[in-house]
Every structure is written in structure tokens, then in C-alpha cells.
Amino acid sequence: MRAIAMLAVIAGLAAVPAAADEQSGIFVGVSGGRADLSETLDHLDLGDLGVGLQIEDNSPTWSAFGGYRMNTYLGVRGGYVDFQTFDDLLELAPVGDVPDVDLDLEGWMISLDANVPLGNWLSLSGRAGYMDWESRLTIDDFDFQEADRGSDPFFGGGAELHLGRHVGVEASYTRFDLNGSDVDYTALGLRVIF
């Protein structure tokens, strides 16, 4: 339901009149890279076991997106990002076995993009928006599973190399603040304008 609301916002913003130029239009794209997570989880229900859970891991990540660039300087974007699985070890207060911890994370996002051209071939960009995310925490040794979801802000930026009127390659960095935990996503993407 939240994804439908996000797409409705994108469609509404795309209908805003703007001065047409050679960089305006509908676009789609994909990106892939690496996400780094550092998160501390407290209050896990694992019986009487004293537990401090610190997840520090990286994961291959991919994203698919689309949107509308109103002109050279401003656009809206929505998409899906799959951080896949962050995998780490559980630190137990009493010394004992070290069980494996998996955290799956994914979400839908919407953002406002700002672009600054540096000539015909290169532009810098900034991005800010919100992500509607879901996570699943699994600790197999304790038969423990916990799901969570929320909506939180993100911001980022990067550079785009224009390979003609319709194709661009973008390198980007995005910082997601998901329920107080920072996820850093560095990616390389391909964007096609129609």
C-alpha cells in the first residue's frame, strides 16, 4: 500500500509543468554496488541469555528505479533497493557458542533529485527522500526470527557521465538512516531517458 502511495506521488510530481530541454523526460535505470551496515540491536528475547548484538557487515546490493526529470536541474525518482543479507556473529555474555545472525533488508524509496551540469558530458547530483523498508532478523541456533518495518529518510549524491542524449552512467553514494541504524550504499548505475 505504501509503495502505491509513493508511485502516486511520483506521478503527481511528474505532471508539474517544467521547461523542456534535452535532459528532461521519463527515465529508468538499474544500479549495483555494496552496502555497509553497523547496527546494535538490544532487547532480543533469547531467554535468560545475556546478549549484545552488534552487526557490522557489508553486502552486495542492487536497485531498480525510474522517474521523471523535469529539466536539467530537477527530477523525481522512485525505486526498489535490495540490500540482500547482512551476516554477522552474535557476541554472547557468557562464553559459549557463537551463533550466526542474518539480517535481510529491502525497501521502496522516493526522492527529489537536484543536478548541476558541468558541461555537456558530466553533471553532479544530490538526492534526498524517504524509504519504506522491511527487515527480517534470523538467529538459527536459537530458532529466533523478528520482522520490522518503517519509513525513514535518506540522502546522497554522485556524478553522472552522459553518453549521449538518452544514456547516462552514474556513480553514487547514499546514506540510509533506517530506524536509527546507518546503511551506506555505494553504487554504479545505468540510466536511460526516453
C-alpha positions as a Markdown table, in Angstrom:
| # | Residue | x | y | z |
|---|---|---|---|---|
| 1 | Met | 0.0 | 0.0 | 0.0 |
| 2 | Arg | 2.8 | 2.4 | 0.8 |
| 3 | Ala | 4.5 | 1.6 | -2.5 |
| 4 | Ile | 1.3 | 2.6 | -4.3 |
| 5 | Ala | 1.2 | 5.9 | -2.4 |
| 6 | Met | 4.8 | 6.6 | -3.4 |
| 7 | Leu | 4.1 | 5.9 | -7.0 |
| 8 | Ala | 1.1 | 8.2 | -6.9 |
| 9 | Val | 3.4 | 11.0 | -5.5 |
| 10 | Ile | 5.8 | 10.4 | -8.4 |
| 11 | Ala | 3.1 | 10.5 | -10.9 |
| 12 | Gly | 1.7 | 13.8 | -9.4 |
| 13 | Leu | 5.1 | 15.4 | -9.4 |
| 14 | Ala | 5.7 | 14.3 | -13.0 |
| 15 | Ala | 2.6 | 16.2 | -14.1 |
| 16 | Val | 4.1 | 19.5 | -12.8 |
| 17 | Pro | 4.9 | 21.7 | -15.9 |
| 18 | Ala | 8.6 | 22.5 | -16.4 |
| 19 | Ala | 10.7 | 24.0 | -19.1 |
| 20 | Ala | 11.6 | 21.2 | -21.6 |
| 21 | Asp | 15.2 | 20.7 | -22.5 |
| 22 | Glu | 17.4 | 18.0 | -23.8 |
| 23 | Gln | 17.8 | 16.4 | -20.3 |
| 24 | Ser | 14.1 | 16.2 | -19.5 |
| 25 | Gly | 11.9 | 13.1 | -19.7 |
| 26 | Ile | 11.0 | 9.8 | -18.2 |
| 27 | Phe | 13.9 | 7.6 | -17.2 |
| 28 | Val | 14.5 | 4.1 | -15.9 |
| 29 | Gly | 17.7 | 2.5 | -14.6 |
| 30 | Val | 19.5 | -0.1 | -12.5 |
| 31 | Ser | 22.4 | 0.1 | -10.1 |
| 32 | Gly | 24.5 | -2.3 | -8.2 |
| 33 | Gly | 27.2 | -2.0 | -5.6 |
| 34 | Arg | 28.0 | -2.5 | -1.9 |
| 35 | Ala | 26.1 | -1.6 | 1.3 |
| 36 | Asp | 27.8 | -1.3 | 4.7 |
| 37 | Leu | 25.8 | -1.7 | 7.9 |
| 38 | Ser | 26.7 | -1.1 | 11.5 |
| 39 | Glu | 23.9 | -1.7 | 13.9 |
| 40 | Thr | 23.4 | -2.6 | 17.6 |
| 41 | Leu | 20.3 | -4.5 | 18.5 |
| 42 | Asp | 19.1 | -4.6 | 22.1 |
| 43 | His | 16.3 | -6.3 | 24.0 |
| 44 | Leu | 16.3 | -9.6 | 22.0 |
| 45 | Asp | 14.1 | -12.3 | 23.5 |
| 46 | Leu | 16.6 | -15.2 | 23.7 |
| 47 | Gly | 15.6 | -16.4 | 27.2 |
| 48 | Asp | 17.9 | -15.7 | 30.1 |
| 49 | Leu | 20.9 | -15.4 | 27.9 |
| 50 | Gly | 22.7 | -12.0 | 28.2 |
| 51 | Val | 23.2 | -10.8 | 24.7 |
| 52 | Gly | 24.8 | -7.8 | 23.0 |
| 53 | Leu | 24.2 | -7.9 | 19.2 |
| 54 | Gln | 26.4 | -5.8 | 17.0 |
| 55 | Ile | 26.0 | -6.3 | 13.3 |
| 56 | Glu | 28.9 | -5.0 | 11.2 |
| 57 | Asp | 28.9 | -6.4 | 7.7 |
| 58 | Asn | 28.7 | -5.5 | 4.0 |
| 59 | Ser | 26.5 | -7.0 | 1.4 |
| 60 | Pro | 26.2 | -6.8 | -2.4 |
| 61 | Thr | 23.2 | -4.6 | -3.2 |
| 62 | Trp | 21.1 | -3.8 | -6.3 |
| 63 | Ser | 18.5 | -1.3 | -7.1 |
| 64 | Ala | 15.9 | -0.6 | -9.9 |
| 65 | Phe | 14.5 | 2.9 | -10.3 |
| 66 | Gly | 12.5 | 5.2 | -12.5 |
| 67 | Gly | 11.3 | 8.7 | -12.5 |
| 68 | Tyr | 10.9 | 12.0 | -14.4 |
| 69 | Arg | 13.5 | 14.6 | -14.9 |
| 70 | Met | 11.6 | 17.9 | -15.3 |
| 71 | Asn | 14.5 | 19.8 | -16.7 |
| 72 | Thr | 18.3 | 19.8 | -16.5 |
| 73 | Tyr | 18.3 | 20.7 | -12.8 |
| 74 | Leu | 15.4 | 18.9 | -11.1 |
| 75 | Gly | 13.7 | 15.5 | -11.1 |
| 76 | Val | 11.8 | 12.9 | -9.0 |
| 77 | Arg | 12.8 | 9.3 | -8.6 |
| 78 | Gly | 11.2 | 6.2 | -7.1 |
| 79 | Gly | 12.5 | 2.6 | -6.9 |
| 80 | Tyr | 13.3 | -0.6 | -5.1 |
| 81 | Val | 16.5 | -1.5 | -3.3 |
| 82 | Asp | 17.5 | -4.9 | -2.1 |
| 83 | Phe | 20.4 | -5.0 | 0.4 |
| 84 | Gln | 20.2 | -8.8 | 0.5 |
| 85 | Thr | 21.7 | -10.3 | 3.7 |
| 86 | Phe | 24.0 | -8.9 | 6.3 |
| 87 | Asp | 25.7 | -11.7 | 8.1 |
| 88 | Asp | 27.5 | -11.5 | 11.4 |
| 89 | Leu | 28.2 | -13.3 | 14.6 |
| 90 | Leu | 26.3 | -13.0 | 18.0 |
| 91 | Glu | 28.5 | -11.9 | 20.9 |
| 92 | Leu | 27.3 | -13.9 | 24.0 |
| 93 | Ala | 27.8 | -12.5 | 27.5 |
| 94 | Pro | 28.6 | -15.9 | 28.9 |
| 95 | Val | 31.3 | -17.5 | 26.9 |
| 96 | Gly | 29.9 | -20.2 | 24.6 |
| 97 | Asp | 28.9 | -20.9 | 21.1 |
| 98 | Val | 28.9 | -18.1 | 18.6 |
| 99 | Pro | 25.7 | -18.4 | 16.5 |
| 100 | Asp | 25.2 | -16.9 | 13.1 |
| 101 | Val | 23.0 | -13.9 | 12.6 |
| 102 | Asp | 21.3 | -12.9 | 9.3 |
| 103 | Leu | 19.6 | -9.6 | 8.7 |
| 104 | Asp | 17.7 | -9.3 | 5.4 |
| 105 | Leu | 16.8 | -5.7 | 4.4 |
| 106 | Glu | 14.9 | -4.2 | 1.4 |
| 107 | Gly | 12.6 | -1.3 | 0.7 |
| 108 | Trp | 10.9 | 1.1 | -1.7 |
| 109 | Met | 12.1 | 4.7 | -2.0 |
| 110 | Ile | 11.1 | 8.0 | -3.4 |
| 111 | Ser | 13.3 | 11.1 | -3.7 |
| 112 | Leu | 13.8 | 14.5 | -5.2 |
| 113 | Asp | 17.0 | 14.8 | -7.3 |
| 114 | Ala | 18.9 | 18.0 | -8.0 |
| 115 | Asn | 21.5 | 18.2 | -10.8 |
| 116 | Val | 24.3 | 20.6 | -11.6 |
| 117 | Pro | 25.7 | 20.3 | -15.1 |
| 118 | Leu | 29.5 | 20.6 | -15.6 |
| 119 | Gly | 29.5 | 20.9 | -19.3 |
| 120 | Asn | 27.8 | 18.6 | -21.9 |
| 121 | Trp | 29.2 | 15.3 | -20.6 |
| 122 | Leu | 29.2 | 15.5 | -16.8 |
| 123 | Ser | 26.9 | 16.5 | -14.0 |
| 124 | Leu | 26.9 | 16.4 | -10.2 |
| 125 | Ser | 23.7 | 15.3 | -8.3 |
| 126 | Gly | 22.2 | 15.4 | -4.9 |
| 127 | Arg | 19.3 | 13.4 | -3.6 |
| 128 | Ala | 17.0 | 13.3 | -0.6 |
| 129 | Gly | 14.0 | 11.2 | 0.1 |
| 130 | Tyr | 12.3 | 8.6 | 2.2 |
| 131 | Met | 12.5 | 4.8 | 2.2 |
| 132 | Asp | 9.7 | 2.4 | 3.2 |
| 133 | Trp | 11.7 | -0.6 | 4.4 |
| 134 | Glu | 11.3 | -4.1 | 5.8 |
| 135 | Ser | 13.8 | -6.2 | 7.7 |
| 136 | Arg | 14.0 | -9.8 | 8.9 |
| 137 | Leu | 16.4 | -10.8 | 11.6 |
| 138 | Thr | 17.2 | -14.6 | 12.0 |
| 139 | Ile | 19.3 | -16.4 | 14.6 |
| 140 | Asp | 19.0 | -20.1 | 13.6 |
| 141 | Asp | 20.7 | -21.5 | 16.7 |
| 142 | Phe | 18.0 | -20.0 | 18.9 |
| 143 | Asp | 15.2 | -20.5 | 16.4 |
| 144 | Phe | 14.7 | -16.7 | 16.6 |
| 145 | Gln | 13.0 | -14.6 | 14.0 |
| 146 | Glu | 12.0 | -11.0 | 14.1 |
| 147 | Ala | 10.5 | -8.7 | 11.5 |
| 148 | Asp | 10.4 | -5.0 | 11.5 |
| 149 | Arg | 9.4 | -2.2 | 9.1 |
| 150 | Gly | 9.3 | 1.6 | 8.9 |
| 151 | Ser | 9.8 | 4.7 | 6.9 |
| 152 | Asp | 12.9 | 6.8 | 7.3 |
| 153 | Pro | 14.9 | 9.5 | 5.4 |
| 154 | Phe | 17.9 | 9.1 | 3.2 |
| 155 | Phe | 20.3 | 11.4 | 1.3 |
| 156 | Gly | 23.1 | 11.0 | -1.2 |
| 157 | Gly | 24.9 | 12.4 | -4.2 |
| 158 | Gly | 27.1 | 11.5 | -7.0 |
| 159 | Ala | 28.2 | 12.2 | -10.5 |
| 160 | Glu | 26.8 | 11.2 | -13.9 |
| 161 | Leu | 28.6 | 10.8 | -17.2 |
| 162 | His | 26.3 | 11.4 | -20.2 |
| 163 | Leu | 26.9 | 9.0 | -23.0 |
| 164 | Gly | 24.6 | 10.8 | -25.4 |
| 165 | Arg | 21.1 | 12.2 | -25.2 |
| 166 | His | 19.5 | 9.0 | -23.8 |
| 167 | Val | 22.1 | 7.1 | -21.7 |
| 168 | Gly | 24.0 | 8.0 | -18.6 |
| 169 | Val | 26.3 | 6.2 | -16.2 |
| 170 | Glu | 26.1 | 7.4 | -12.6 |
| 171 | Ala | 28.3 | 6.7 | -9.6 |
| 172 | Ser | 26.6 | 7.4 | -6.3 |
| 173 | Tyr | 26.7 | 7.3 | -2.5 |
| 174 | Thr | 23.6 | 7.1 | -0.4 |
| 175 | Arg | 23.2 | 7.2 | 3.4 |
| 176 | Phe | 20.1 | 5.5 | 4.7 |
| 177 | Asp | 19.0 | 6.1 | 8.3 |
| 178 | Leu | 16.8 | 3.1 | 9.0 |
| 179 | Asn | 15.4 | 3.0 | 12.5 |
| 180 | Gly | 18.5 | 4.7 | 13.9 |
| 181 | Ser | 20.9 | 2.4 | 12.0 |
| 182 | Asp | 23.1 | 3.8 | 9.2 |
| 183 | Val | 23.4 | 1.9 | 5.9 |
| 184 | Asp | 26.0 | 3.3 | 3.4 |
| 185 | Tyr | 25.3 | 2.3 | -0.2 |
| 186 | Thr | 28.0 | 2.9 | -2.9 |
| 187 | Ala | 26.8 | 2.1 | -6.4 |
| 188 | Leu | 27.4 | 2.3 | -10.1 |
| 189 | Gly | 24.3 | 2.6 | -12.2 |
| 190 | Leu | 23.0 | 2.9 | -15.8 |
| 191 | Arg | 20.1 | 5.3 | -16.6 |
| 192 | Val | 18.1 | 5.6 | -19.8 |
| 193 | Ile | 16.0 | 8.6 | -20.7 |
| 194 | Phe | 13.0 | 8.3 | -23.0 |
